[in-house]
Amino acid sequence: MLRKTLSVIVLVAMIGMPVIAMGAQDVPHGKWWQNPEVSKQMDLTKGEIDSLDKAYLNNRRNLIDLKGKLERERLELENLFENEKLNEAEVMKRFGQMENARTRLAAERFRFIIEVRKTIGLERYRTLKTSFDRFRKQMRHRITESPKGGPGKSGPGRK
């Protein structure tokens, strides 16, 4: 019963994540600027690539720390639910701390997007978003058009 309640709380928290995190879906993940085709299409300079590398490394370091803090908060909240007697005030306090950790994590992800935007400017940022949207649509199309049998099954393009 307690695990079910915790699951519901975590699910509600995930659904209510800050809108800020939505911006992270607009740009590709990883070091896309290191791809020679993308770098050429975006007309990135060596200085811009170096700047993106530095921002990425700093962001990843911060994300690792923040993810660890979020996991600790989840663990502590789960631990409170495992107690024989449920202390609702303490659970709500810990839930708030977990949500604060989640918000800090989302804000750090968004900071990287801001750095990308500052580094490449508005026009190239729009180009990046458009290209990434096109890529995502192509990937979705490929997934929906792939044979239902899955890998290793016969179907179009398979032997």
C-alpha positions in Angstrom: 0.0 0.0 0.0 2.8 2.4 0.9 4.7 1.6 -2.3 1.6 2.3 -4.3 1.1 5.6 -2.6 4.7 6.5 -3.2 4.4 5.5 -6.9 1.4 7.8 -7.2 3.2 10.7 -5.7 6.2 10.2 -8.0 4.0 9.9 -11.0 2.2 13.1 -10.1 5.5 14.8 -9.7 6.8 13.6 -13.0 3.6 14.8 -14.8 3.9 18.2 -13.2 7.5 18.8 -14.1 8.4 22.4 -14.8 7.7 23.8 -18.3 11.3 24.8 -18.4 12.3 21.2 -19.0 10.2 21.2 -22.2 12.8 23.4 -23.9 15.2 20.5 -23.7 13.2 18.6 -26.3 13.8 21.3 -28.9 17.5 20.6 -29.4 19.4 17.3 -29.9 21.1 15.6 -27.0 24.8 14.9 -26.9 27.6 16.6 -28.7 25.8 17.2 -32.0 28.2 20.0 -32.9 31.0 17.4 -33.1 29.3 15.8 -36.1 31.1 17.2 -39.1 27.9 17.4 -41.2 26.0 19.2 -38.5 29.0 21.5 -37.8 29.3 22.4 -41.5 25.5 22.9 -41.9 25.5 25.2 -38.8 28.6 26.9 -40.0 30.2 26.6 -36.6 33.6 28.2 -35.9 36.4 26.5 -33.9 35.7 29.0 -31.1 32.0 28.1 -31.0 32.8 24.4 -31.0 35.2 24.9 -28.1 32.6 27.0 -26.3 30.0 24.3 -26.7 32.4 21.6 -25.5 33.2 23.6 -22.4 29.5 24.3 -21.7 28.6 20.7 -22.3 31.3 19.4 -19.9 30.3 21.9 -17.1 26.6 21.0 -17.7 27.3 17.2 -17.5 29.3 17.6 -14.3 26.4 19.6 -12.7 23.8 17.1 -14.0 25.7 14.2 -12.4 25.7 16.0 -9.0 22.1 17.0 -9.3 20.9 13.6 -10.4 22.6 12.1 -7.4 20.9 14.6 -5.1 17.5 13.8 -6.7 18.1 10.1 -6.2 19.0 10.6 -2.6 15.8 12.6 -2.0 13.8 9.8 -3.7 15.5 7.2 -1.4 14.7 9.2 1.7 11.1 9.7 0.7 10.8 6.0 0.0 12.4 5.2 3.3 9.8 7.4 5.1 7.0 5.4 3.4 8.5 2.2 4.7 8.2 3.3 8.4 5.5 1.5 10.4 3.9 4.8 11.4 3.6 7.3 8.5 4.6 10.8 9.4 2.7 12.8 6.9 4.3 16.2 7.7 7.8 14.7 7.2 6.7 12.9 4.0 5.4 16.2 2.6 8.6 18.0 3.6 10.7 15.3 2.0 8.5 15.4 -1.1 9.1 19.2 -1.4 12.8 18.6 -1.1 12.6 16.0 -3.9 10.7 18.4 -6.1 13.2 21.1 -5.4 16.0 18.7 -6.5 14.0 17.8 -9.7 13.5 21.5 -10.4 17.2 22.2 -10.0 18.0 19.4 -12.4 15.5 20.7 -15.0 17.0 24.2 -14.6 20.5 22.9 -15.2 19.4 21.1 -18.4 17.8 24.4 -19.5 20.9 26.4 -18.7 22.7 24.4 -21.4 20.1 25.2 -24.0 20.6 28.9 -23.1 24.3 28.5 -23.6 23.7 26.9 -27.0 21.4 29.7 -27.9 23.9 32.4 -26.8 26.8 30.7 -28.6 25.2 30.1 -32.0 22.7 33.0 -32.1 19.0 33.1 -32.9 19.1 32.2 -36.6 21.3 29.1 -36.3 19.3 28.1 -33.1 16.2 28.2 -35.2 17.9 26.2 -37.9 19.0 23.6 -35.3 15.5 23.3 -33.9 14.0 22.9 -37.4 16.6 20.3 -38.4 16.1 18.4 -35.2 12.3 18.5 -35.5 12.6 17.1 -39.1 15.0 14.4 -37.9 12.6 13.4 -35.0 9.7 13.2 -37.5 11.7 11.0 -39.8 12.7 8.7 -36.9 9.0 8.5 -35.8 8.0 7.7 -39.3 10.6 4.9 -39.6 9.5 3.4 -36.3 5.8 3.5 -37.2 6.5 2.1 -40.7 8.8 -0.7 -39.5 7.5 -4.2 -39.7 5.5 -5.3 -36.7 7.5 -8.5 -36.4 10.4 -6.7 -34.8 14.2 -7.4 -35.3 15.0 -10.7 -37.0 11.6 -11.2 -38.4 10.8 -11.3 -42.1 9.3 -8.2 -43.6 10.1 -5.4 -46.1 13.8 -4.9 -46.4 14.6 -8.1 -44.4 16.1 -11.4 -45.7 
